[in-house]
Amino acid sequence: MTTSPLRKDLHEENRLSWNEATKAHNSHKGDQAKFFRLGGSTLFPEEKELLGDIAGLSLVHLQCNAGQDTLSLVQLGAVATGVDISDEAIAL
């Protein structure tokens, strides 16, 4: 299936919009690498309870932003891959 030029334009506009939102969304979060190295998690206790035991499961996390929740899922023992449209989010 080929993508029409109009859809490519919309896709690019969407990506650029998320790039801008990502900068604002993550500007206040400080050193995320340190946060996770020290065992930090962005998941709420209720989310962890709903997920149950995910150790050893493979999953893909769509619209992962900069991967904070994806890394939190890894800390629960999952093998996780995060995917996002924003290259700014992935770079972060």
CYANA upper distance limits for C-alpha pairs under 8 A (distance plus 0.5 A):
  3 THR  CA      7 ARG  CA      6.79
  3 THR  CA      8 LYS  CA      7.13
  4 SER  CA      8 LYS  CA      6.93
  5 PRO  CA      9 ASP  CA      6.76
  6 LEU  CA     10 LEU  CA      6.82
  7 ARG  CA     11 HIS  CA      6.49
  8 LYS  CA     12 GLU  CA      6.63
  9 ASP  CA     13 GLU  CA      6.66
 10 LEU  CA     14 ASN  CA      6.57
 11 HIS  CA     15 ARG  CA      6.68
 12 GLU  CA     16 LEU  CA      6.64
 13 GLU  CA     17 SER  CA      6.60
 14 ASN  CA     18 TRP  CA      6.74
 15 ARG  CA     19 ASN  CA      6.67
 15 ARG  CA     85 ILE  CA      6.24
 15 ARG  CA     86 SER  CA      5.92
 15 ARG  CA     87 ASP  CA      8.40
 16 LEU  CA     20 GLU  CA      6.95
 16 LEU  CA     86 SER  CA      7.80
 17 SER  CA     21 ALA  CA      6.79
 18 TRP  CA     22 THR  CA      6.36
 18 TRP  CA     85 ILE  CA      8.08
 18 TRP  CA     86 SER  CA      6.19
 19 ASN  CA     23 LYS  CA      7.07
 19 ASN  CA     86 SER  CA      5.79
 19 ASN  CA     87 ASP  CA      7.35
 19 ASN  CA     88 GLU  CA      5.78
 19 ASN  CA     89 ALA  CA      7.34
 20 GLU  CA     24 ALA  CA      7.27
 21 ALA  CA     25 HIS  CA      6.42
 22 THR  CA     26 ASN  CA      6.46
 22 THR  CA     65 ASN  CA      7.84
 22 THR  CA     86 SER  CA      8.22
 22 THR  CA     88 GLU  CA      7.23
 22 THR  CA     89 ALA  CA      6.41
 23 LYS  CA     27 SER  CA      6.34
 23 LYS  CA     88 GLU  CA      7.98
 23 LYS  CA     89 ALA  CA      8.45
 24 ALA  CA     28 HIS  CA      8.38
 31 ASP  CA     35 PHE  CA      6.85
 32 GLN  CA     36 PHE  CA      6.80
 32 GLN  CA     68 GLN  CA      8.42
 33 ALA  CA     37 ARG  CA      6.62
 34 LYS  CA     38 LEU  CA      6.63
 35 PHE  CA     39 GLY  CA      7.20
 35 PHE  CA     40 GLY  CA      5.68
 36 PHE  CA     40 GLY  CA      5.16
 36 PHE  CA     41 SER  CA      7.30
 36 PHE  CA     71 LEU  CA      8.09
 36 PHE  CA     72 SER  CA      8.44
 39 GLY  CA     75 GLN  CA      8.31
 40 GLY  CA     72 SER  CA      8.10
 41 SER  CA     68 GLN  CA      8.17
 41 SER  CA     69 ASP  CA      7.90
 41 SER  CA     71 LEU  CA      8.28
 41 SER  CA     72 SER  CA      5.48
 41 SER  CA     75 GLN  CA      8.37
 42 THR  CA     68 GLN  CA      6.95
 42 THR  CA     69 ASP  CA      6.25
 42 THR  CA     72 SER  CA      6.71
 43 LEU  CA     47 GLU  CA      6.62
 43 LEU  CA     48 LYS  CA      7.14
 43 LEU  CA     69 ASP  CA      7.00
 43 LEU  CA     72 SER  CA      7.07
 44 PHE  CA     48 LYS  CA      6.99
 45 PRO  CA     49 GLU  CA      6.69
 46 GLU  CA     50 LEU  CA      6.69
 47 GLU  CA     51 LEU  CA      6.63
 48 LYS  CA     52 GLY  CA      6.73
 53 ASP  CA     76 LEU  CA      8.20
 54 ILE  CA     76 LEU  CA      7.06
 54 ILE  CA     77 GLY  CA      6.81
 54 ILE  CA     78 ALA  CA      6.08
 55 ALA  CA     76 LEU  CA      6.53
 55 ALA  CA     77 GLY  CA      4.41
 55 ALA  CA     78 ALA  CA      5.32
 55 ALA  CA     79 VAL  CA      8.47
 56 GLY  CA     77 GLY  CA      6.31
 56 GLY  CA     78 ALA  CA      5.59
 56 GLY  CA     79 VAL  CA      6.92
 57 LEU  CA     77 GLY  CA      8.15
 57 LEU  CA     78 ALA  CA      5.51
 57 LEU  CA     79 VAL  CA      6.52
 58 SER  CA     78 ALA  CA      6.42
 58 SER  CA     79 VAL  CA      5.13
 58 SER  CA     80 ALA  CA      6.30
 59 LEU  CA     78 ALA  CA      7.69
 59 LEU  CA     79 VAL  CA      6.83
 59 LEU  CA     80 ALA  CA      5.44
 59 LEU  CA     81 THR  CA      6.98
 60 VAL  CA     80 ALA  CA      6.14
 60 VAL  CA     81 THR  CA      5.32
 60 VAL  CA     82 GLY  CA      6.38
 60 VAL  CA     83 VAL  CA      7.83
 61 HIS  CA     70 THR  CA      6.93
 61 HIS  CA     80 ALA  CA      7.47
 61 HIS  CA     81 THR  CA      6.58
 61 HIS  CA     82 GLY  CA      5.22
 61 HIS  CA     83 VAL  CA      6.69
 62 LEU  CA     82 GLY  CA      6.67
 62 LEU  CA     83 VAL  CA      5.60
 62 LEU  CA     84 ASP  CA      6.81
 63 GLN  CA     82 GLY  CA      7.91
 63 GLN  CA     83 VAL  CA      6.32
 63 GLN  CA     84 ASP  CA      5.09
 63 GLN  CA     85 ILE  CA      7.59
 64 CYS  CA     68 GLN  CA      8.03
 64 CYS  CA     69 ASP  CA      7.52
 64 CYS  CA     70 THR  CA      7.14
 64 CYS  CA     82 GLY  CA      5.85
 64 CYS  CA     83 VAL  CA      6.21
 64 CYS  CA     84 ASP  CA      6.05
 65 ASN  CA     83 VAL  CA      8.30
 65 ASN  CA     84 ASP  CA      6.37
 65 ASN  CA     86 SER  CA      7.76
 65 ASN  CA     89 ALA  CA      5.68
 65 ASN  CA     90 ILE  CA      7.38
 66 ALA  CA     89 ALA  CA      4.91
 66 ALA  CA     90 ILE  CA      5.81
 66 ALA  CA     91 ALA  CA      7.95
 66 ALA  CA     92 LEU  CA      6.17
 67 GLY  CA     71 LEU  CA      6.53
 67 GLY  CA     82 GLY  CA      6.60
 67 GLY  CA     89 ALA  CA      8.39
 67 GLY  CA     90 ILE  CA      7.91
 68 GLN  CA     72 SER  CA      6.78
 69 ASP  CA     73 LEU  CA      6.71
 70 THR  CA     74 VAL  CA      6.89
 70 THR  CA     80 ALA  CA      6.83
 70 THR  CA     81 THR  CA      7.59
 70 THR  CA     82 GLY  CA      6.51
 71 LEU  CA     75 GLN  CA      6.83
 71 LEU  CA     80 ALA  CA      8.21
 72 SER  CA     76 LEU  CA      7.21
 73 LEU  CA     77 GLY  CA      7.36
 73 LEU  CA     78 ALA  CA      6.38
 73 LEU  CA     79 VAL  CA      8.49
 73 LEU  CA     80 ALA  CA      7.45
 74 VAL  CA     78 ALA  CA      5.21
 74 VAL  CA     79 VAL  CA      6.41
 74 VAL  CA     80 ALA  CA      6.55
 83 VAL  CA     90 ILE  CA      8.48
 84 ASP  CA     89 ALA  CA      7.79
 84 ASP  CA     90 ILE  CA      7.35
 86 SER  CA     90 ILE  CA      6.99
 87 ASP  CA     91 ALA  CA      6.52
 88 GLU  CA     92 LEU  CA      6.73
